[in-house]
Amino acid sequence: MTNPAVSRTCDFCSDFSSIDKTTNKESIKNLPLEDRPREKLFLRGVEALTDAELLAILLRTGTARKSALEIAKELTADGGLYRRLAGVRDLNELMQIKGMGQAKAATVLAALEIGRRIASARPLDKIRFGCPQDGAAFLMPRLRYATKEQFLVILLNSKNKVIGTELVSEGSLTNSVVHPREVFLPAILQHAASICVAHNHPSGDPQPSIEDRQLTAVLLAAGQTLGIPLLDHLIIGDGAYYSFQEDGALEV
């Protein structure tokens, strides 16, 4: 069950002003042809590239001290690249990485957003919440790596097909503030037959808190009063989820 553009005086100056121009780096141009990321892609296909090589292609150039590939290798050294980058949605966050100027950060941020959109690219009216696993599969790409708690309402028609999703609240690392009227207003305006709600736990552990259980009971009662039933409350963790429906915990 637990299954902006940012104003910056001079990127070039900021990135390179304090660097010793006499240092040596492993230039990509000095690598064998088959080991250069872009050439390797041409020769063997994109699937043959490592995470570091893919990232190096996005970075394009390095700094005076390090090549793009060296920077990319550092970012992927512990296997935590996806965890670190998947939740990034702000240019400033990426620009905190040494060697990551505004242009590089914008390129990486755009690539991340494309990935997120592709992951949930099916037309909404083709997505049906027939079981908790369906809901978790739909929500996991969006919520799994979010660094702040987000609370969503998923609007369903009479056949349990998705007609819309709304971000109700975005909070801190540990909680978000949700009021029933904010949850059900989109459902009323879009004539939803029923709803599911979902939020993430940035800690990665999807087990519900006491507050999660209390909120679920309040929303369940409100849905019964309004005639817009709450079908499930999903909590998304790191590759795992908790379903109140699946756990038999949808009781007023």
N, C-alpha and C positions, 0 to 999 in steps of 0.2 A: 504494500500500500504506500510504503514510501518508495515505493518503486522509484561665425561667426567670424565672421571674419574678425580677427583680432588685430588691433592697431599695434604695430611694432616698429620702432624707429628704423632699424636696418637689420634684416635677418642675417645678411652676410657678415656685417660687423659683429653682431651679437654672437654668432656661432663661431667666429674665427679669430676675434681680436686677441684672445688670451692664449692662443695656441702657438707652440714653438714650431716654426716653419721648417726646422731642420730635422724633425722626427721622421722616422721611416714608417711606412705602412705597407701592408700587403696589397698592392694595387691589383685590381681585378684584371687589368690589361696584362699583367705578368703571369696570370694563371694560364694553364693549358686551355686551349680553345674549348675542349669538352667540359671544362669545369667552370666556365664563366656562365652565370645564371641565364642571361638572355640567349647566348649561343647554345647552351644546353637545352633550353626550351625549343629552339629551332630544330636541333638535331634529334632530340628524344621525346619531345612532347611535354606538355605542362605537368602531366602526372608524375614525371620523373624528378621533378624539383623538390627539394626539401623545403620545410617551412621558412628557413632562413633565406634560401635562394628566391623564393616567391616574394618575400618581404624586401629583399635587396632590389628586385626589379621595380617595385613601387618607390623605393627611396631614390633610386637612380644614381645619386652621387653621395659620397661620404664627406668627411671633414678632412682637414690637413693631417690629422693623426690617424684616422681610420677610414677604410673603404666602406662603401655601403654594405658589402657582404659581412665585414667584421662587425659593424653595428648591428646588423640583422642577426648574426650568430649570437651576440650578447643578449639580445632581446628574446631569443628562443632557447637559450642554453638550458634552462631548467624545465622546459616543456610547458611553461605557464603562459605562453604567448596568447592563447585564445582566452584564457581567463582574464588576463590583463587588458587585452584590447577589445574584447567583445562587448564589454559594458561601457566603453568610452563613447561619449556623444558630444563632447566639447573640445574645441580646438586647443584650448589652454591646457587640458590634461595631457594631450600628446606632446605639446611643446615643452613640457617639463622634462622630457627625455633628452639627455645630452646628445647633441648632433641632429635633433629633430627641429628644423626651422619651420616657419609658417607654411611654405610651399609643400614640404614633405608631409607635414601634419595634415594638410588639406587633402592630399592625395590618399593617404592612408585612411582618413576619416570617410572619404567618399567610397573607397573600396569596402570598408566595413558596412556602410549603409546599404550598398548594393547587395552584399551578402545577406544582410538581415531581410531585405525585401524579397530576394529570391527564395529564401527559406520559407516564406509565408506567401508565395506568389499565387496560390490557387485562388480563383474568384470566390468571394465570400459565399455566394449562393450555392457553391458546390461543396461547401464544408458543412458537414452534419455532425452534431454532437450526439451520437448514438450511445456513447458510453464514456466514462471518465478518461479512458486512454485517448479517445479522439480529441477531447478538450486539452489534455496535457500535450499532445503532439502539436496542436495548433498554437499553444501559448509558449511552449518551451523556447523557441528561437528568440522570442521577444523578451521574456522575463528571466531566463536562466542566469544571465551574466549581469543583469541590472544591478548597479551599485547602491541604488536607493530603492526603498520599498514602493512599488507601484500597485495601485488597486484598479482593476478593470471590471467593467460590466460587459458581458457578451449578450447581445440581443438576438433572440431566436424567434422564428416563425412557428406556425402550428405543426410543422414537420421537423422541428428542431434543427433547421438550417440557419446558419448565421446570416443575419441581415445587417449587422453592424457591431462595432466594438467602440467603447468609450473609456478614456482614461478619467477616472473619477477623482483620484488623488495620487499625489506623489509626495512621499515623506522623507524621512531621514534614513539612516542606516538600519534602524530597528523598527520603525513604525510609520504608519500614515494615518491621517484622521479621515474617517468616513462617516457620512450621515446618510440615513436611509433615503431622504428626499433626493440627494445627489445621485444615488444609485438608480432609483426608479423613474426620475424625470426623463432621461433619454428613452427608456422603455415606453413611457406614455406617449412621448412626442413621435416616436417611430412605430407605434402600434405593435410592439412586440407581444407575442403570445406568452412568452416565458423568458427567463433570464438565467444565466450562470454568472457567478462572480469569481474573480481570481486575483490573487496577489502573490508576490514573490517574497521569499526570505533571503536577503543578501548573504546571510550566513551559510546558505547552502543546505540547511536542514529544513525540510518541509513540514516537520511535525507542528501541529497547531498549538498556539498558546491559549491560555485561558481567555484572553481578549478576543482571539480569533473565534473561539467557540461562542462567546457572548454575542459578538457581532452577527455571527451566522444565525443565531436564534432570533435576534431582532429583525434581520432581513427576511427570514422565513415567515415570521408573523406578519410583517408588512406586506409581503407578497400575497399572502392568503387574503388579507383585507382588501388589497387592490385588485385581486383577480389576476395577478401576474406572478405565477408561482416561481419560486427559486428552485431550480433543478439541481444545482450543485454549487459548492464552493471549493475551488481548487487552489492549493498552495503549491507554488513551483519552487523547487530547490535546485541544487546543482546536479542535473541529470536524473532527478527523482521528483515525485510529486505526492501530495496527499489529497484525497478526495473525501469530502464529508459524505457524499452519496455512497461511495464504495465502502466506506467504513460504517454505514448504517447510522450516521450521526446527524441526519437531517430531521431533527425533532424540535418542536416548539417548546 
